[in-house]
Amino acid sequence: MSEQPVILYVEDDPNSRKLMRLMLTGRMGLPQVTILEDSSNFLERVLALNPRPEIIFLDIHMAPYTGFEMLMMLRQCPEFKATRIVAMTASVMSEEVNQLKTAGFDGCLAKPIDVVTFPETFNRIRNGETIWRITG
């Protein structure tokens, strides 16, 4: 894949945002990264992005919309039906994993991200693999 992926990350924690930005734009050299710090006017803001993101990372515990609610909004839009959408969370119980899978997420990554394995994990997600990397 030669074309650079377009990425959206929705995260309310400043440290998580900073780490992801450093990883994606710094270490991995990806130029098209958008980071939203809250979920207000979520769908309107995402639909305004051009080009559209091909991979979306959603923090589960957000306001005013949760990761589950943002996922539902995206999946209701034809242009995001095939988009890779990955949940991001600091703590996940096994029953929550089932909720994430049932909701339609394409995987889940624990926060903080593992800076050693993230580039490989990212490429696997981009290639269509479903990854459930959960700690706790």
N, CA, C and O of each residue as an XYZ file, in Angstrom:
544
protein
N       0.839     -1.190      0.000
C       0.000      0.000      0.000
C       0.872      1.237      0.000
O       1.552      1.537      0.981
N       0.844      1.931     -1.081
C       1.702      3.109     -1.173
C       0.988      4.368     -0.706
O       1.615      5.277     -0.160
N      -0.320      4.423     -0.920
C      -1.073      5.612     -0.528
C      -1.122      5.723      0.989
O      -1.306      4.726      1.689
N      -0.957      6.941      1.491
C      -0.981      7.166      2.936
C      -2.407      7.050      3.457
O      -3.327      7.625      2.877
N      -2.599      6.306      4.553
C      -3.943      6.182      5.109
C      -4.396      7.486      5.764
O      -3.587      8.262      6.272
N      -5.705      7.702      5.738
C      -6.304      8.858      6.398
C      -6.884      8.346      7.720
O      -7.665      7.395      7.741
N      -6.489      8.990      8.817
C      -6.825      8.486     10.142
C      -7.575      9.545     10.950
O      -7.267     10.735     10.897
N      -8.572      9.066     11.700
C      -9.289      9.910     12.654
C      -9.175      9.246     14.023
O      -9.369      8.038     14.158
N      -8.859     10.052     15.034
C      -8.796      9.566     16.412
C      -9.650     10.503     17.253
O      -9.429     11.714     17.257
N     -10.626      9.943     17.966
C     -11.504     10.735     18.835
C     -11.183     10.348     20.274
O     -11.415      9.213     20.690
N     -10.646     11.305     21.028
C     -10.084     11.007     22.352
C     -10.152     12.242     23.233
O      -9.751     13.329     22.815
N     -10.669     12.078     24.478
C     -10.752     13.236     25.377
C      -9.563     13.361     26.325
O      -9.429     14.383     26.998
N      -8.702     12.355     26.397
C      -7.554     12.406     27.292
C      -6.358     13.043     26.579
O      -5.889     12.515     25.570
N      -5.855     14.184     27.101
C      -4.757     14.890     26.428
C      -3.498     14.029     26.252
O      -2.838     14.106     25.216
N      -3.164     13.215     27.255
C      -1.964     12.387     27.143
C      -2.103     11.328     26.056
O      -1.157     11.064     25.314
N      -3.278     10.726     25.965
C      -3.517      9.730     24.912
C      -3.456     10.378     23.531
O      -2.910      9.799     22.592
N      -4.023     11.588     23.410
C      -3.966     12.311     22.131
C      -2.528     12.607     21.740
O      -2.129     12.412     20.592
N      -1.753     13.083     22.713
C      -0.365     13.437     22.446
C       0.437     12.205     22.010
O       1.197     12.270     21.044
N       0.269     11.094     22.713
C       0.988      9.871     22.391
C       0.622      9.376     20.988
O       1.498      8.992     20.213
N      -0.668      9.387     20.668
C      -1.107      8.913     19.351
C      -0.584      9.830     18.252
O      -0.146      9.352     17.206
N      -0.625     11.142     18.475
C      -0.118     12.072     17.464
C       1.375     11.844     17.238
O       1.830     11.784     16.095
N       2.134     11.718     18.318
C       3.575     11.452     18.189
C       3.824     10.155     17.419
O       4.717     10.088     16.575
N       3.033      9.135     17.714
C       3.213      7.839     17.066
C       2.865      7.915     15.578
O       3.658      7.507     14.729
N       1.685      8.434     15.270
C       1.208      8.419     13.885
C       1.953      9.404     12.988
O       2.405      9.037     11.904
N       2.082     10.659     13.437
C       2.693     11.666     12.569
C       4.210     11.702     12.713
O       4.926     11.958     11.745
N       4.697     11.443     13.925
C       6.135     11.479     14.151
C       6.819     10.190     13.737
O       7.497     10.135     12.711
N       6.640      9.173     14.526
C       7.349      7.912     14.307
C       6.956      7.227     12.991
O       7.814      6.709     12.278
N       5.659      7.229     12.676
C       5.210      6.527     11.476
C       5.136      7.440     10.245
O       4.975      6.960      9.123
N       5.254      8.747     10.457
C       5.309      9.686      9.345
C       4.032      9.796      8.530
O       4.082     10.071      7.331
N       2.890      9.585      9.168
C       1.621      9.658      8.447
C       1.109     11.101      8.450
O       0.937     11.685      9.519
N       0.866     11.680      7.283
C       0.517     13.100      7.218
C      -0.963     13.415      7.446
O      -1.294     14.543      7.810
N      -1.857     12.448      7.242
C      -3.287     12.757      7.274
C      -3.936     12.185      8.526
O      -4.621     11.163      8.489
N      -3.695     12.884      9.643
C      -4.227     12.453     10.934
C      -5.070     13.591     11.506
O      -4.593     14.716     11.655
N      -6.324     13.288     11.824
C      -7.211     14.257     12.476
C      -7.513     13.721     13.866
O      -7.853     12.549     14.027
N      -7.387     14.584     14.871
C      -7.700     14.186     16.240
C      -8.748     15.137     16.798
O      -8.547     16.351     16.842
N      -9.880     14.558     17.228
C     -10.942     15.339     17.864
C     -10.882     15.102     19.369
O     -10.717     13.965     19.813
N     -11.016     16.171     20.155
C     -10.886     16.016     21.607
C     -12.214     15.844     22.325
O     -12.237     15.682     23.545
N     -13.329     15.875     21.583
C     -14.622     15.544     22.175
C     -15.524     15.042     21.054
O     -15.150     15.060     19.882
N     -16.706     14.599     21.429
C     -17.606     14.016     20.430
C     -18.798     14.918     20.121
O     -19.797     14.457     19.569
N     -18.699     16.201     20.474
C     -19.796     17.107     20.152
C     -19.871     17.306     18.637
O     -18.843     17.374     17.963
N     -21.085     17.397     18.113
C     -21.309     17.530     16.664
C     -20.508     16.496     15.888
O     -19.983     16.776     14.810
N     -20.426     15.309     16.449
C     -19.509     14.295     15.921
C     -19.706     14.000     14.433
O     -18.777     14.150     13.639
N     -20.897     13.585     14.064
C     -21.115     13.156     12.680
C     -20.899     14.308     11.702
O     -20.309     14.126     10.637
N     -21.378     15.482     12.069
C     -21.201     16.664     11.223
C     -19.713     16.928     10.980
O     -19.312     17.226      9.855
N     -18.900     16.821     12.026
C     -17.463     17.073     11.912
C     -16.771     15.998     11.077
O     -15.873     16.301     10.292
N     -17.182     14.757     11.244
C     -16.558     13.665     10.483
C     -16.929     13.764      9.003
O     -16.080     13.575      8.132
N     -18.190     14.058      8.725
C     -18.624     14.176      7.332
C     -17.941     15.350      6.623
O     -17.845     15.361      5.396
N     -17.468     16.335      7.390
C     -16.780     17.485      6.802
C     -15.329     17.167      6.451
O     -14.689     17.936      5.732
N     -14.803     16.056      6.942
C     -13.407     15.709      6.667
C     -13.248     15.311      5.202
O     -14.051     14.557      4.651
N     -12.198     15.835      4.595
C     -11.899     15.480      3.212
C     -10.391     15.394      3.062
O      -9.705     16.395      3.265
N      -9.859     14.246      2.717
C     -10.577     13.014      2.376
C     -11.149     12.337      3.627
O     -10.759     12.646      4.753
N     -12.077     11.412      3.401
C     -12.705     10.670      4.494
C     -11.691      9.723      5.134
O     -10.850      9.146      4.444
N     -11.775      9.567      6.461
C     -10.844      8.635      7.117
C     -11.116      7.192      6.710
O     -12.265      6.785      6.535
N     -10.037      6.429      6.564
C     -10.185      5.000      6.255
C     -10.032      4.158      7.514
O     -10.455      3.002      7.548
N      -9.422      4.742      8.556
C      -9.315      4.068      9.850
C      -9.708      5.081     10.923
O      -9.204      6.204     10.953
N     -10.626      4.657     11.811
C     -11.101      5.537     12.878
C     -10.882      4.844     14.218
O     -11.313      3.709     14.423
N     -10.210      5.542     15.123
C     -10.018      5.061     16.487
C     -10.947      5.873     17.390
O     -10.884      7.102     17.412
N     -11.808      5.176     18.134
C     -12.778      5.853     18.997
C     -12.551      5.479     20.457
O     -12.576      4.302     20.816
N     -12.332      6.484     21.290
C     -12.322      6.253     22.734
C     -13.751      5.877     23.122
O     -14.710      6.505     22.672
N     -13.883      4.863     23.947
C     -15.217      4.384     24.328
C     -15.901      5.328     25.312
O     -17.098      5.592     25.202
N     -15.141      5.828     26.264
C     -15.726      6.652     27.329
C     -15.556      8.127     26.990
O     -14.602      8.777     27.418
N     -16.512      8.644     26.203
C     -16.469     10.022     25.724
C     -17.773     10.724     26.073
O     -18.746     10.096     26.490
N     -17.770     12.033     25.892
C     -18.987     12.820     26.061
C     -18.984     13.899     24.983
O     -17.909     14.343     24.581
N     -20.132     14.330     24.508
C     -21.465     13.871     24.891
C     -21.825     12.493     24.335
O     -22.720     11.837     24.868
N     -21.148     12.039     23.273
C     -21.456     10.722     22.708
C     -20.382      9.716     23.084
O     -19.191     10.023     23.030
N     -20.800      8.517     23.465
C     -19.849      7.451     23.778
C     -19.310      6.862     22.478
O     -19.818      7.147     21.394
N     -18.276      6.038     22.606
C     -17.743      5.341     21.447
C     -18.795      4.486     20.764
O     -18.820      4.387     19.537
N     -19.664      3.867     21.557
C     -20.740      3.037     20.991
C     -21.691      3.892     20.156
O     -22.094      3.495     19.062
N     -22.049      5.076     20.679
C     -22.972      5.961     19.958
C     -22.323      6.502     18.677
O     -22.976      6.608     17.639
N     -21.033      6.842     18.763
C     -20.339      7.331     17.564
C     -20.261      6.228     16.510
O     -20.443      6.489     15.321
N     -19.992      4.996     16.945
C     -19.950      3.870     16.021
C     -21.289      3.703     15.305
O     -21.326      3.513     14.090
N     -22.387      3.775     16.058
C     -23.717      3.634     15.456
C     -23.969      4.721     14.410
O     -24.513      4.446     13.341
N     -23.572      5.954     14.723
C     -23.752      7.053     13.767
C     -22.980      6.776     12.480
O     -23.495      6.959     11.377
N     -21.740      6.334     12.645
C     -20.912      6.068     11.469
C     -21.456      4.928     10.627
O     -21.510      5.023      9.400
N     -21.859      3.852     11.286
C     -22.330      2.671     10.556
C     -23.649      2.939      9.829
O     -24.001      2.216      8.897
N     -24.380      3.979     10.253
C     -25.632      4.327      9.568
C     -25.374      5.132      8.292
O     -26.288      5.335      7.493
N     -24.143      5.586      8.098
C     -23.787      6.342      6.889
C     -23.180      5.387      5.872
O     -22.217      4.686      6.183
N     -23.724      5.349      4.672
C     -23.195      4.438      3.656
C     -21.690      4.593      3.428
O     -20.996      3.609      3.174
N     -21.189      5.823      3.518
C     -19.770      6.042      3.237
C     -18.839      5.483      4.322
O     -17.628      5.410      4.115
N     -19.393      5.091      5.469
C     -18.550      4.543      6.539
C     -18.841      3.075      6.843
O     -18.301      2.527      7.804
N     -19.683      2.435      6.041
C     -20.032      1.031      6.301
C     -18.801      0.120      6.287
O     -18.717     -0.826      7.071
N     -17.844      0.408      5.392
C     -16.661     -0.452      5.257
C     -15.428      0.110      5.964
O     -14.352     -0.484      5.891
N     -15.570      1.236      6.638
C     -14.436      1.858      7.327
C     -14.012      1.012      8.518
O     -14.855      0.486      9.244
N     -12.715      0.884      8.716
C     -12.182      0.171      9.879
C     -12.359      1.076     11.092
O     -11.815      2.180     11.127
N     -13.124      0.611     12.097
C     -13.378      1.412     13.296
C     -12.950      0.592     14.511
O     -13.490     -0.483     14.777
N     -11.968      1.122     15.241
C     -11.356      0.411     16.356
C     -11.635      1.151     17.660
O     -11.432      2.361     17.758
N     -12.103      0.407     18.657
C     -12.351      0.975     19.981
C     -11.017      1.159     20.710
O     -10.097      0.355     20.562
N     -10.934      2.231     21.495
C      -9.766      2.496     22.334
C     -10.271      2.660     23.766
O     -11.181      3.450     24.018
N      -9.684      1.920     24.700
C     -10.149      2.047     26.075
C      -9.040      1.685     27.048
O      -8.172      0.865     26.751
N      -9.086      2.312     28.216
C      -8.069      2.065     29.233
C      -8.356      0.795     30.027
O      -7.436      0.161     30.545
N      -9.618      0.428     30.122
C      -9.939     -0.779     30.884
C     -11.148     -1.462     30.271
O     -12.184     -0.838     30.039
N     -11.001     -2.736     30.016
C     -12.082     -3.497     29.402
C     -12.236     -4.815     30.143
O     -11.267     -5.550     30.332
N     -13.446     -5.102     30.554
C     -13.765     -6.399     31.143
C     -14.174     -7.327     30.004
O     -14.542     -6.865     28.924
N     -14.109     -8.631     30.244
C     -14.411     -9.574     29.172
C     -15.824     -9.402     28.609
O     -16.040     -9.589     27.411
N     -16.790     -9.046     29.473
C     -18.148     -8.864     28.958
C     -18.235     -7.635     28.056
O     -19.054     -7.592     27.138
N     -17.386     -6.632     28.320
C     -17.365     -5.451     27.472
C     -16.805     -5.778     26.091
O     -17.226     -5.189     25.096
N     -15.861     -6.709     26.025
C     -15.319     -7.127     24.735
C     -16.451     -7.660     23.863
O     -16.535     -7.338     22.678
N     -17.313     -8.473     24.453
C     -18.452     -8.996     23.703
C     -19.366     -7.869     23.241
O     -19.894     -7.918     22.130
N     -19.559     -6.852     24.083
C     -20.383     -5.702     23.694
C     -19.750     -4.974     22.503
O     -20.446     -4.576     21.569
N     -18.425     -4.804     22.547
C     -17.720     -4.126     21.458
C     -17.851     -4.916     20.156
O     -18.094     -4.342     19.094
N     -17.690     -6.237     20.247
C     -17.806     -7.086     19.058
C     -19.226     -7.033     18.505
O     -19.428     -6.879     17.300
N     -20.204     -7.161     19.396
C     -21.606     -7.147     18.982
C     -21.976     -5.809     18.359
O     -22.744     -5.760     17.398
N     -21.432     -4.723     18.901
C     -21.749     -3.379     18.397
C     -21.232     -3.177     16.976
O     -21.775     -2.368     16.223
N     -20.176     -3.915     16.608
C     -19.653     -3.801     15.252
C     -18.290     -3.160     15.132
O     -17.885     -2.770     14.037
N     -17.568     -3.041     16.249
C     -16.195     -2.533     16.157
C     -15.318     -3.549     15.429
O     -15.568     -4.753     15.477
N     -14.291     -3.044     14.757
C     -13.348     -3.892     14.028
C     -12.130     -4.220     14.879
O     -11.065     -4.538     14.349
N     -12.283     -4.143     16.194
C     -11.182     -4.434     17.097
C     -11.185     -3.472     18.272
O     -12.003     -2.555     18.350
N     -10.248     -3.705     19.185
C     -10.103     -2.853     20.361
C      -8.641     -2.846     20.763
O      -7.987     -3.889     20.783
N      -8.134     -1.677     21.079
C      -6.767     -1.544     21.567
C      -6.806     -0.920     22.955
O      -7.569      0.010     23.217
N      -5.972     -1.450     23.831
C      -5.872     -0.906     25.184
C      -5.064      0.382     25.161
O      -4.139      0.544     24.365
N      -5.437      1.296     26.055
C      -4.669      2.521     26.250
C      -3.912      2.392     27.561
O      -4.418      1.768     28.494
N      -2.722      2.958     27.663
C      -2.037      3.635     26.564
C      -1.566      2.631     25.508
O      -1.323      1.462     25.808
N      -1.442      3.108     24.269
C      -1.009      2.211     23.207
C       0.407      1.730     23.484
O       1.199      2.426     24.121
N       0.713      0.546     23.003
C       2.049     -0.029     23.130
C       2.896      0.549     22.001
O       2.717      0.188     20.837
N       3.825      1.451     22.348
C       4.586      2.153     21.312
C       5.501      1.220     20.521
O       5.877      1.533     19.391
N       5.855      0.095     21.097
C       6.726     -0.859     20.399
C       5.951     -1.602     19.312
O       6.430     -1.745     18.187
N       4.758     -2.071     19.654
C       4.004     -2.909     18.714
C       2.977     -2.148     17.878
O       2.427     -2.706     16.929
N       2.709     -0.886     18.212
C       1.628     -0.175     17.522
C       1.804     -0.091     16.007
O       0.835     -0.349     15.292
N       2.983      0.254     15.469
C       3.079      0.339     13.999
C       2.681     -0.968     13.299
O       1.980     -0.939     12.288
N       3.118     -2.092     13.824
C       2.749     -3.381     13.229
C       1.252     -3.640     13.402
O       0.582     -4.089     12.472
N       0.734     -3.353     14.596
C      -0.695     -3.525     14.860
C      -1.511     -2.662     13.906
O      -2.510     -3.117     13.351
N      -1.085     -1.418     13.716
C      -1.769     -0.497     12.807
C      -1.825     -1.078     11.389
O      -2.876     -1.057     10.748
N      -0.703     -1.590     10.910
C      -0.667     -2.160      9.561
C      -1.569     -3.379      9.436
O      -2.198     -3.587      8.399
N      -1.631     -4.180     10.483
C      -2.517     -5.349     10.462
C      -3.979     -4.910     10.396
O      -4.774     -5.505      9.669
N      -4.338     -3.860     11.161
C      -5.702     -3.325     11.117
C      -5.988     -2.788      9.715
O      -7.054     -3.033      9.150
N      -5.037     -2.066      9.172
C      -5.206     -1.470      7.835
C      -5.404     -2.554      6.772
O      -6.120     -2.352      5.792
N      -4.767     -3.691      6.976
C      -4.893     -4.801      6.026
C      -6.152     -5.630      6.250
O      -6.343     -6.660      5.603
N      -7.013     -5.182      7.167
C      -8.295     -5.844      7.339
C      -8.375     -6.826      8.483
O      -9.404     -7.474      8.675
N      -7.295     -6.948      9.253
C      -7.310     -7.878     10.379
C      -8.071     -7.272     11.556
O      -8.011     -6.065     11.790
N      -8.775     -8.107     12.281
C      -9.482     -7.669     13.475
C      -8.600     -7.992     14.678
O      -8.238     -9.148     14.895
N      -8.258     -6.976     15.451
C      -7.333     -7.163     16.568
C      -7.995     -6.727     17.866
O      -8.538     -5.628     17.970
N      -7.937     -7.611     18.847
C      -8.489     -7.328     20.172
C      -7.340     -7.388     21.158
O      -7.102     -8.427     21.773
N      -6.616     -6.270     21.317
C      -5.468     -6.206     22.210
C      -5.909     -5.500     23.480
O      -5.985     -4.274     23.550
N      -6.197     -6.327     24.485
C      -6.825     -5.797     25.693
C      -6.017     -6.191     26.913
O      -5.551     -7.325     27.025
N      -5.854     -5.242     27.830
C      -5.205     -5.551     29.093
C      -6.209     -5.302     30.194
O      -7.231     -4.650     29.986
N      -5.908     -5.831     31.379
C      -6.804     -5.548     32.492
C      -7.326     -6.809     33.112
O      -8.099     -6.753     34.069
